[in-house]
Structure formats: structure tokens, C-alpha cells
Amino acid sequence: MLSLRDTMSAGTLRQMLSGLFAVLLFLSAPAFCAQADTALSKEVQPESMPQTKTQHSDDATAAEAAVIVLNRKVAVFRSSLRGVSPAARAERSRQKLNEILHGVETGAVTVNREPQGNVLLVDGKLAFMLLPNDADAVRGETLDSITGKTVSALEQVIAEAKEAQDRKRLLRNFGHWVLATLIFCFSVWLVFRVRKWLSRHLARMFQSGAANIQLGGARLLAEERVSMLAHSFGSLITWMIILLMSYEWLSYSLRQFPYTRPWGEQLNQYLIGVALHIGSSILHALPNLLIALIIFALARTTIRMLAPFFDRLEAGTAHLGSIDRDTAKPTRWIFSVGVWLFAIVMAYPYLPGSQSDAFRGMSVLVGLMVSVGGASLLGQAASGLVLMYSRTLRIGEYVRINDHEGTVTELRTFTTRIRTGLGEELTLPNALVLSTVTKNYSRTVKGKGYIVDTVVTIGYDTPWRQVEAMLLEAAAKTAGIITAPPPQVFQTALSDFYPEYRLVCQAVPSEPRSRAEVLAQLHANIQDVFNEYGVQIMSPHYLGDPDTVKIVPKKMWFTAPAKNDTPVSTDGASTN
């Protein structure tokens, strides 16, 4: 069999021994604390302890004091005897018992009942006296009941005193301790050996389970994270087992020797008490926890039952009032959040610990966080819902929001994302979108596409028909601009020095950058066409009256490329 030194490095061994030492100190703390509390009970504290009176105390103030022998409580005094305080009585009794136990023979305990109380003797030697007022009336104790308990405790102390004076028994107990220590060390070594196998086995289990946990078709946990989680879980199980074994080894070791046996018993009682408390808490919490699980299961079932209906709404095959495929997704989200919030509110009183101060403090903290930082969050969410239900924007539409222009790629509860014609992706808060004028280039078009418009200003000495014809010709030469509906030119303003022409046409989107490219090509074609016909794209400004009147003679109204669809006579009159 391989030794521990052969299988573990020196550093690992030192770490394990250091950890075990810390664990032993931690595990022995309850026993030492209990012993310290017992020792402190021997001190007189008249200010904090209740006052008792006996027939011999003459209204003297008394405090509770315990008789401790071999770390075991033998008796508790609560009253004074002939002016002697309980603490002094306990100290005298302890010294007397130590003298008796030093040379104890048979260790027979007898009780003599006297008018003042019960006198306890060991091998015929006076040990101490119990008074009627030594009984705790609050706990329903009587003189006879505490006498019986004291006799049992005294007999146990006598037996342990005899054991402490028997070398053979001490050697046998020491052998038991050595054997238990060897078994404990071997068990720790075995647990560390099994830990690697356990980690590998858990990693395989976690990998197979994590592969089925997906969100939107993607795994929530990467393989390396699953392996790390399995290793951490295996280490946790390993150290929990070592912790329990260390606790049991320490308790067993302390119980092997009379002087430390009470500490070992207290450790066992502490562990059993903790286990019983945990088990009792779990049993009491199971009914309420079952109710909470039923509430959550009903909420999940309700959402799943209505999921096909919302799927049809999103597909456009079903309608419910004003809810269509554009508002089906936010409606599903609002419905799901509402159902889960209702389930949490209903199940909260049934959750274990919901009535504790810790849960209440957490509720106050969450409420404070929501009240302080939730106003902006709720405002953004409300703005997002308004945008969705008012159908201001749709995914794929080309819009201009404030100074930002692009194609809507995402419309979420808190933000809206658009991709500009230059390939930039902008994330805009919904509150900003709602409070800003939004120009939608796609909403009014017929079919798919968006509006492309541009403005030019030409002097009054250029025929407006020629300008319109040149703009339409430039639009016809631009790839991506469709002919149905046909482009149009509007004179949107007649300024002091020039009219303003706006060319409006529709383009078919092929990708988010298409509008910028189409607009750039349109501007290039406008320049080419105007240069071809010798028209300057220039807005005149005057500081005084011009030498000639800036008008267009009638014979030049239809200068190329303008076409005269209505024949005109030489005198300027129509032939109609």
C-alpha cells in the first residue's frame, strides 16, 4: 500500500495538516465556549443574578454557582447557607470533593435528609448539602429532583476519578485514541485519493446535463466552466466529508480521557442538536415550500399554455383587438412578467425564512434600490412600450431620430438600435427617441423601400421646367431608384434670390448602407446632368439691383431637357 508521503507532495501535506488544524480548532470551539460559560457561572454577580433567600440567609444577596469537578457539573447552588454565598459554597464543595476523590475507595454515595436540606456523603464523608431554595422553581424543580440528578452526576464523577487513577485503563484508552487517529489519517488520505475520481465523474455528469441547458439555441455554460464547476463541487464534497470525520475524531478522542470526556460529549450533543435543528427546520418548511413550488408550477404552466397563441400573433395568423404581429412580442413579455410577479407575491409568504429579519431587511434594501434608481429604468421601459404599441418604429425601417439617421435593427424595451449608412451602429435610449421628432423614410412608401430626397436652389433666370426635367433625368440614371411610383419634384419655397426644388423618389433597400450610397450617386448624377446642360448649381445673392431683369423669356420655358407637351404659338398663345 502506498504511503501518504508517496502520493502527496510536501506542500500538499502541509496544506492539508494546516487545514485540519484549523478545522480542529473550529470544531472544538463549542466545547471550550461551553466550558468557559460553566466556569464563569462560579463567579458572583449580584447585579445581574436573581436574589434568593433561605431560612439562614438573613436576606443576604445570593447568586447561582455551580460545583465543577473534572470539567463536569455536579450541583448548582442558588441560596446562601448561614451567611455563606452560593459561590463560596460551590468553591468549598469543589475542594472537599477533590479531597474525597483523591483517595476514594468504593465511592458509595448516600443521602441524609435533614430539616435544613439533604446532605450528600461519599464513603461516609460529607461532600455538601442541598437546600430547598437551590431548586429552580421556574423550571419546576424540587429538592428531591435536584438531589437525584446530583447523586447521578456525583456517581459519574467518582467513576471517572477512579478511571483517571487506573493506569491500565488510561493506557487502553490511549491505544484506542492512537488507533482512531490512524484510521482518521487513512480515511483523509483515501478521501483525497477519491477526490480526483469524483471530480472526473461529476464533470461527465455535468457535461451531459449542461449540454441540454440552452437559451435561444446557445449553451449557457461553456465546457471549461462546467469542468471548473465540477471540480469546485467535488472539492466542496471532499472538505465536507473531512470536516465531519474531523469532528467525529475530535469528539471520540476527547471522550477517551476522563478530564476531557465532558468536552467530547458536548461536541456530540452540539452536532446532534444542529442535525436535529436542521432536520426539524426542513420538515417544518416542506409543506410551505411545496405550496410555493405549486404556485410557481402553475405560473409556468399558464405561460406555456398561452405560448402557442402568442406565436400565432407574432406570425400574423391571429389577431386580438389592437394586438398584431408588431405588438405581440412586448405583449408576451408583459404577460410573462405579470404572471411571474403575481406568482412571487403569492408564494413569498410560504418561502422558508420569509418572516425573518434577514428577509425583511433584504426587502427594504430592494425597495430602496428600486425607489432610488428605478425611476429612470421604469421611464425607459415605459418609453419602449409606448414606441412599440404606438408603432412609431418598426424593424427594417429607415428613420431619422434627432441627428441620427439609419435603419432600425432592434427595438427593445429600454433601447433602440439603428445602423447608419456609414456602417455605424447607434444605441439610443427609448426616452430620447420618444421625446425627439422621428422622421420615417419608409412608412409612407408603397411596398418595400424608403424615401430619398434632396434639395437644390437655382436662380430665377433658369427655367423651372428645365430644372425639374434635369432632376428627374438624374433620378432616372441613379441605380436603386424605382420608377413606380415615379420620382417627383416640388418647389418648396420661393426665396428672394432663388426658388427651392426638392426631389423626392423611392428606393428599394438591399442593405443598411444602400440609402447613403443611393443618395451619393444621386448627387453625382445631378451634377453631371446640370453640367451637361450648362446650368450652374449656384444660388445668386445681390447687393443691388441687377443690370438685367432676372426672368425667363417665354420662348425659353422648355429649354432642354424640358419637354413641351402643350404646343405654343409664336405669339405666346396656346394652340388649344
N, C-alpha and C positions, 0 to 999 in steps of 0.2 A: 504493500500500500504506500502511495506517495505521501510524503510528509507535507505539512503546511508550508514549510520553508522552501520545499522544492517546487511548489506550484504557485506560489505568490512571491512577488518581489518584495524587497525590504521596505520600499516606500509604501507599497500597498498594505503590508503588515502593520507598519507604524500607523498609517491612517486608520486601519480597522481597530487597532488597540486603542488609539486616541478616541475614536468614536464610541467604542464600548465603554471606556472610562467615563465619558460624558453622559452616556446613557445610564450607567450605574448611578452616577451622582443624581441624575434627574429622577430615576426610579426610587431612590432611597429618600428623596426629599419628603414625601408624605409621612413616612415613619418618623424621621427626625423632627419634622414640624409637630407631629402629634406628641412626641416625647417632650419637646420644648414646651408645648402648651400644658402638658401634665406637670412639668417641673414648675412652671410659673404659678400653677394653682396652689403651690405650697406657700406663696407669699401672702402677706396680709394686706388687703386693700379695702379698708373700711369705707372709703368714699364711694366705691362702685359696687360693693357686695351688699346683699341684704343683711339687715340686722336681725339677730335671733336672740332669744332669751331662754335661759334654763332656770331651774329652781335654785341653782348655786351661783348664777352669774351676776346677780345684783344689778341687772340692767346694763351689763357690760356689752360693748360692741363686739360682735364676732363675725368672722369671715370664713368661707369654705376653704378647707385644706385637705389634701389627700396624703395618705401614707403610701409611699413608693418604695418597694423593696425588689431588687433585681429587675428594675425597669417595669415592674408590674404593680398596678394599683390594687392595694389590699383593702383599704377602707377610706371613707370620706367623713371628716368631722365638720359639723356645721354649728356647733354650740360650744360654749365655754364650760369648763368644769372647775368649780372652786376658784374662779378668777383666772384660770389658765386659758388662753385663747386657743382656737382650733389649730392655728399654725404651730403653736408651741406643743400642743398635744400630739400633733402629727409628727413633729420632729422627735419628741421623746419616744413615741411608739416605734418610729423607724429605728432609732438607736437600740431600743430594747429588743426588737425583733432580730436585728443583726447580731446581737449578743447571743440570743437564743439559738439562731440558725447556725452560728459558728460551731457549736458543739451539740447539735441536735442529735437525738437518739432515735426514738420511734417516730416522733413528730405527731403525736396524737393531739388533736385539737378538741378542747372541751369548752362548754359554755356554762357559766354560773349566773343564774338570774338573781339580781339584787333589786331592791326598791329603787335605787337610782338609775339602774340600767343593766345591761348584760355584760359580764366580764368574760373575756376570752383568754384561755390558758393554753400553752403549748408544753406538753410533757409536764403539766402541773405548774408551770411557771407563768406568772402574769405577763400578758402581752399588752393589752389595752382594754378600755371599757367603751362600749357604745351606749350613748344616751338617747332617750326618746326624740329629742329635738335634732339628732343627727339625721333623722329620716326626712326626706324631701316630701313635704305634704303636697306640693304642687303636682308631683308625679305619682301621688297616691301611695308612697312608700310608708311602711310601718317599721317599728323596731324589730319585730320578728323577721320581716322580709329582708331588711338590710343585714341582720345577723346571719341569715342563711347564706346570702351572697358573700359576706365577709369570710365565713368559715370555708366556703369553696375556694375562694381566692387564696386564703391562707394555706390551705392544704396543697394547692398547686405550687405556691412559692416554696413550701417546705420540700416538696418532691424535687423541684428544680435545684434547690440548695444542696440536697443530697447528691443529685446528679453532678453538680459542679465540683463536688468533693470526691467524686469517683473517677479515678484516672482511667480505668478501663473503658468506662462509658465515654469519656471525653476522647480517648484515642479512637474508639469505634466511630463516634460521630465525626471526628476529623477525617477518618478514612472515607466515610460517606461523602463528606464535602469534597475530598480530592477526586473521588470517582465522578461525582456530579460535575465538577469543573472540567474533567477530561471529556465527559460526554457533551458538555456545553461547547467546548472548543471544537470538538469534532463536528458537532452539528452546525456551528458557524462556518467552518471550512466547507462542509457539504452544501450549505445554502449558497455560498459564493460560487461553488462549482456548478450548481444547478442554475444559477442566475443566467449564464450565457445561453444555456439551452432554453430557459424560459423566455428570454428576450427574443431569440430566433423564432420560437413557436408563436409568441404574441405578435411578432412582426408579420408572419404569414397570415395569421388570423386578421390582423388589422388591414393588411393589404387587400385581402379578398373582400372585406367589408367596406373599405374606403372606395374601392372601385365602383361600388353600386351607389355611392353618395355623390350625386351630381346636381348641379344647378345650371339650368339652361344648356345642358349637354356638356358642361365642363366639370371636371373633378374639383371638388372643394379642397381636397388635401393632396399635396404632391407626395410622391413616393418617399422622398427624403424626410419630409415632415412626419409621415406615418412611421417610418423607421425610428425617428427620434422619439416620437410619442410612445412607441412600443418599448424602447429602451428605458425611457423615464418611468413608464408604468411598471416594467419589470423590476427596476431599482426600488420603486416605492413598495412593491410587494415584498421584496427581499428584506428591506430595512424594517418593515412592519413585523415580519417573522422574527428577525433578530431582536427587535425590541421586546416582543412577547417572551422569547426564550430568555433574554437577559433578565427580564422582570421575574420570571419564574425561578431562574437560577439564583438570583439575589435573595428572593424570598425563601427558597429552600436552604440556602447557605446560612441565613440568619437564624432559621429555626433549628439548626443543628446544635447550637450552644445556648445554655440556659440564660445567660445575660442578654443576648441579642434576640432570643426567641420572641419576645413581645413585638419587636420591630418587624420580624418576618410575618407574624400573624396579622399585624396591622397592614402590611403590604398586601397580603392575600385578601383581607377584608376590603381594602380600598379597591383592588382590582375587581372583586366580585360585586362591590357596590356600584362601581362605574358600569360594569356589564349589565347589571340588573336595571340601572337607571336608563341606559341606552335602550335595552330591550323593552322596558316599560314605556319609554317615550315613543318608540316605533309602534308598539301595539296600540297606544292611545291615538297616534297620528294616522294610523292606517284608514279608519273609516272616513275621516275628513279628507285625507289625501285621495281616497277612492272617489269621493264626490267631486273633488276638483278635477280629477282625470276625466270623469264622465262629462263634466261641463266642457272641458277642452275638446274632448272627442266629439261632442255634439256640434261645437263650433266648426271643427274641421269637416265634419260630415256635411253641414249646411253649405259651406263654401264649395265643397266638391260637388254637391248635388246641383248647384246653380252654375258650375263652371261650363257645362255644355251650352247653356243658354247665352252666357256672355261670349262664348266662342262664336256662336251664330251672329250675335250682334257685331262683333269685330269683323266677321266675314261679310257682313251686309245682307245676310239671308233672313234676318229677323229685325223687327223694329219694336220699340217700346216708347210710345209718346215721342218726346223730342230727343231721345237717346238713339243715336245712329252709330255707324262704324267709327266716326271720329271721336265720339264721347264714350264709347263702350269701354275702352281701357281705363280711363280715370274713374268711371262709374264702378267698374270691377274693383279697383283699388280702394275706393271709398267704402264700398260694401264690405270688403275683406277686413279693412282696418276697423270699421264699426263693429263687425261681429267679434273680432278678437278683443277689442276694448271692452265690449259688453261681457265677454266670457271672463276676462281678467277681473273685472269689477265683481262679477258674481262669484268667482272662485277664490278671490282674495281672502275672505273670512275663514275659508276652510284650509288654507295653506298652513303647514306647521310653522309656528313661531310668528304668525301674523299679528298676534296680540302682544308680542313682546316689545320692550322699549327699543330694541335694535331695529325692528321693522318700522316702528313709528318714527324713529329718528331718520331712517332712510327715506320714508315717505315725505317727511318735512324737507329733507335735502333735495329730493327730486322736485317737489313743488316749488322750492325756492329757485332752483336752476331753471325750471320752465318759466316762472314768472319774470326772472331777470333776463334770460337770453332767448326765451321762446317767442317774444313779440315779433322780432324780425323774421324768425323761422316761419311762424304761422302766417305772417304777412306775405312772404314769398310763396308759400303753399297756396294761400287764397288767391294770389295773383295768377299762379299757374292754373288753378281750376277755372278762374274767370276766362283766361285765354282759351282753355280747352273747350269750355261749354259755350262761349260766345263765338267760337270758330274763327277767331281773328287770324290765326295762322294754321297752316297745315304743312305736314312734312312734304318736302319737294317743291314748295312754292318759293318764288324769288321775291324777296321783300327788301325794303329799306327801313331800318329802325334807327332813328336819330342820324348819325353819320355813318352807320354801318350798313352795308349792302351785301346780300348774298343769298344762297339757297338754304332753306331751313332743313337741317339734318336731324335734329332731335327736339322734341317738345316734351319736357318733363315737368314734374310738379314744382321744382324750385328754379330751374334754369332752362333757357332756350339756347340751342346751338345753331349757328349758321356758318356756312363756308363761303368765303368771299370769292370773287372772280380771280383773285391773285393766289388762290390756294390756301389762304389763312382760315383757321377755324376759330370762331369767336364764341365765347360763352357769356351770355347776357342774363343777369338776374331778371326773373319774371316781373318783379316790381318795377324795374326800369322799363321793360317792354310795355307794360300796361300803362305807365304814365307818359309814354312818348308816342307821338304820331307815327303810325306804321303805314308805310306805302307799299302796297301789294301789287307787284307787276304781273302776277299770274291769275288773280281772282277773276278779272273781267275778260280774259281771253276766251276764244272759242276753242274748245279742245285743249290739248296739251300745249304748253309753251308759256311764254311770258312776253311782256311789252318791252320793246326797245324804242326809246325816244331820244331825240337830240334837238338842240335849238341853235339856229344861226340868225344873224342880223345883217341885212343887206340894205344899202341906201335906197332912197325913193326913186333914184334915176334908173334903177334896174327893174324891168317889168316883173310884176309879181307872178304872172303866169309862167315866165321863164324860170324864175326861182323855184316854183313848185315843181315844174317839169324836171329840172335838174335834180332836185332832191329825190323825186320818185325814181328817176333813172339810176341814181346812186344806190337807192334801196334795192332796185331790181338786180344790180350787179353784186350785191352782198350775199355770200353763201350763208344759209341758215335762216334768212328772212323769207317767210312764205308769202305766196300771192293771194291766198284765200284764208282769211279776209285780206283785202289789198291794203297796202300802206296808204296813209293819209297825211296831208299837210294842212296845218291850221295856222292862221295868222292870229297869234295870241295877244299882240299888242301893237299899237301904232305910236311909237315914241316920237320925240321932237325931230330926230335926225334919221330914223330908220324904222321900218316895220320888223317885227319879230316873227320868225317862222319856226314852227315846231313840227318835226317829222315823227310820226307815230306809226310803228309797224309791229308785227308779231313774229317771234322767232320760236323755233322748236328746240327744246333743250336736249342736248346729247350728253352733257356732263356739267358739273357745277361751274366750270370756268367758261362755259360757252357764251354767256351774256357779255362778259368783258371782251372776249375775242370778237364776237359779232359787232359790238359797239366800236371796237378799234378798227375793224375792217370797214365798217360803215363810214366812219370819219375819213378814212383814207380814200374811199370811193367818192365821197362828197368833194374832197379837194381836187381829185383828178377830174371829175366832171366839170366843176366850176372853172378849172384851168383850161380844160378843153374848149369851153365856150367863151373864154376870156372875161369871166366875171370875177371880180375881186371879192373875197370873203373879208370885208372890211367895213366897219361901221364908221361913217363920217361924223365929224364934230366940227361946228362952226363957231368962230368968234365974232363974225359979222355977216352981213348979207352976201350971198354968193353972187358972182358976176352973171351967171345964167340961172334961170329958174330950173329947179331940180324936179322935172316932170318927165313922163314918158310919152312921147308922141303916139297918137293912136295907131299909126302905121307900124309902130314897133311893139305893139302889145303882144304879138305872138312870135317874138324872136325865138329862133331855135334854142332849145328843142321843143318849145311850146307848140301845140297844135291847135289850129282854129277849126273847131267843129262847126261853127256858125259862119257862113260866108258873109263878108263885109264889103259894101260898095266903096267906090273911090272917094265918095263924099263923106264916108264915115258912117252911113246909114246901113242898117241891116237889110238884107235882101228878103227877109221873111215878109 
